[in-house]
């Protein structure tokens, strides 16, 4: 009983601290809006949206850089569809039993279970990763569709915000949940960066070196699940995987190392999120779609920059001496 009470007290203190930090963030953005006459910063839900978006723009490329280099870009789609099932579970339980469980909490649980299922299917059946991802994706979306059909009406209406994302529905509680996910993801990646990098580029050598490769694969899958659920708040299930891939693909066009690609992808993602949220507010467009379109535009620009850099390097290379000249 004492242990349970201690856990409750610690969680209460942490929640209070995070709540205080979000208040300070909101005060800062409110001051900026008042000082510079930025009308959209008068609304608290926009403060939450910019906070959530900024954190997503760090988490998604941080994990996406590893995934893209491991040719696992589609795992984001698979986990997004299973997160949809988790949302449906939460809404179904709330509608049936009158509980107040946040659908994002159930989405985290279901997505993490699905991430482990992807790895286990690959290990137990020797199936390729894309096969296990396809199985989990289909299962998750089917489960979500069945649960929604069993309780139509309220669920069908409430599910739209999770499918397409909505700036106005980013509540303080959801913002606190994302801050927790952000801390967990960045802390785990910081502590296991070298091991994850080793497994990413040479899994066989990592096994020879004694690394527990399956364990690190599961860690990466679970971190991806956390990022997917966090980004789902403003991106929606349908477009959430884009933030794992598009900024990373853009950074890869001109980055010269893995670390440089990681940092550049975070910068590109921040630009896409901040510009996308601003445009979606100004033109009353869907936030997720606007952010993705901005990210794709940035990607196209990065491709052009990369081509220019490549041509410059080629032009600056010293002219090779023909064999005839050497013979003379």
Residue pairs with C-beta under 8 A, 6 or more apart in sequence:
15 176
18 176
18 179
18 180
19 172
19 176
21 179
22 48
22 51
22 172
22 175
22 176
22 179
25 47
25 51
26 44
26 47
26 48
29 41
29 46
29 47
29 50
30 41
30 42
30 47
32 38
32 41
33 39
33 40
33 41
33 42
34 41
34 42
40 46
40 278
40 281
40 282
41 47
45 167
45 168
45 170
46 167
46 277
46 281
48 170
48 171
48 172
48 174
48 175
49 167
49 170
49 234
49 277
49 287
50 274
50 277
51 175
51 178
51 179
52 170
52 174
52 175
52 178
52 230
52 233
52 234
53 234
53 273
53 274
53 276
53 277
53 291
54 270
54 273
54 274
55 178
55 179
55 182
55 230
56 178
56 227
56 230
56 231
56 234
56 235
56 243
56 269
56 273
57 243
57 247
57 266
57 269
57 270
57 272
57 273
57 274
58 182
58 186
58 266
58 269
58 270
59 181
59 182
59 185
59 186
59 226
59 227
59 230
59 231
60 227
60 231
60 243
60 244
60 247
60 269
61 243
61 244
61 247
61 248
61 251
61 262
61 265
61 266
61 268
61 269
62 185
62 186
62 189
62 227
62 262
62 266
63 185
63 189
63 220
63 223
63 224
63 227
63 244
64 73
64 76
64 243
64 244
64 245
64 247
64 248
64 265
65 248
65 251
65 258
65 261
65 262
65 265
66 196
66 197
66 200
66 220
67 73
67 75
67 76
67 220
67 224
67 244
67 245
67 248
68 244
68 245
68 248
68 249
68 252
69 200
69 201
69 258
70 200
72 129
73 241
73 244
73 245
74 130
74 133
74 241
75 115
75 118
75 129
75 133
75 221
75 224
76 224
76 228
76 240
76 241
76 244
76 245
77 133
77 137
77 241
78 114
78 118
78 133
78 134
78 136
78 137
78 140
79 111
79 114
79 115
79 118
79 136
79 221
79 224
79 225
79 228
80 228
80 232
80 237
80 238
80 240
80 241
81 137
81 138
81 140
81 141
81 144
81 237
82 110
82 111
82 113
82 114
82 136
82 137
82 139
82 140
82 141
83 107
83 108
83 110
83 111
83 114
83 140
83 225
83 228
83 229
83 232
83 237
83 240
84 107
84 140
84 141
84 144
84 162
84 163
84 237
85 110
85 114
85 139
85 140
85 141
85 143
85 144
85 147
86 103
86 106
86 107
86 108
86 109
86 110
86 111
86 229
87 103
87 104
87 106
87 107
87 144
87 159
87 162
87 232
87 237
88 143
88 144
88 145
88 147
88 148
88 155
88 159
89 103
89 106
89 110
89 143
89 147
90 101
90 102
90 103
90 104
90 105
90 106
90 107
91 103
91 147
91 148
91 151
91 154
91 155
91 158
91 159
92 147
92 148
92 150
92 151
92 155
93 99
93 101
93 106
94 100
94 101
94 103
95 151
95 154
95 155
96 151
102 173
102 174
102 177
103 162
104 174
104 177
104 229
104 232
104 233
105 177
107 229
107 232
108 177
108 181
108 225
108 226
108 229
110 140
111 225
111 226
111 228
111 229
112 222
112 225
112 226
114 136
114 140
114 225
115 218
115 221
115 222
115 224
115 225
116 218
116 221
116 222
117 132
117 136
118 129
118 132
118 133
118 136
118 221
119 132
119 214
119 217
119 218
119 221
121 127
121 131
121 132
121 135
121 136
122 128
122 129
122 131
122 132
123 214
125 132
147 155
148 155
148 156
148 159
161 169
161 236
162 232
162 236
162 237
163 236
163 237
163 238
164 236
164 238
164 239
164 286
164 288
164 289
165 232
165 233
165 234
165 235
165 236
165 239
165 286
165 287
165 288
166 234
166 287
167 234
167 277
167 280
167 281
167 287
169 233
170 233
170 234
174 233
177 230
178 230
178 233
181 226
181 227
181 229
181 230
182 230
184 226
185 223
185 226
185 227
188 219
188 223
189 196
189 223
192 216
192 219
195 206
195 211
195 216
196 216
196 219
196 220
197 258
198 205
198 206
198 209
198 211
199 206
199 211
199 213
199 216
199 217
199 220
203 213
206 213
206 216
207 213
224 244
227 244
228 240
228 241
228 244
231 240
231 243
232 240
234 277
234 287
234 288
234 291
235 242
235 243
235 287
235 288
235 291
235 292
236 286
236 288
238 288
239 288
239 289
239 291
239 292
240 288
242 291
242 292
242 295
243 269
243 272
243 291
243 292
243 295
246 272
246 292
246 295
246 296
246 298
246 299
247 265
247 266
247 268
247 269
247 272
247 295
247 298
247 299
248 261
248 265
249 299
250 264
250 265
250 268
250 295
250 298
250 299
250 301
250 302
250 303
251 260
251 261
251 262
251 264
251 265
251 267
251 268
251 302
252 261
252 265
253 299
253 302
253 303
253 305
253 306
254 264
254 302
254 305
254 306
254 309
255 261
255 264
268 295
268 298
268 299
268 302
269 295
271 294
271 298
272 291
272 292
272 294
272 295
272 298
273 291
275 294
276 287
276 290
276 291
276 292
276 293
276 294
276 295
277 287
277 290
277 291
279 285
279 290
279 294
280 286
280 287
280 290
280 291
283 290
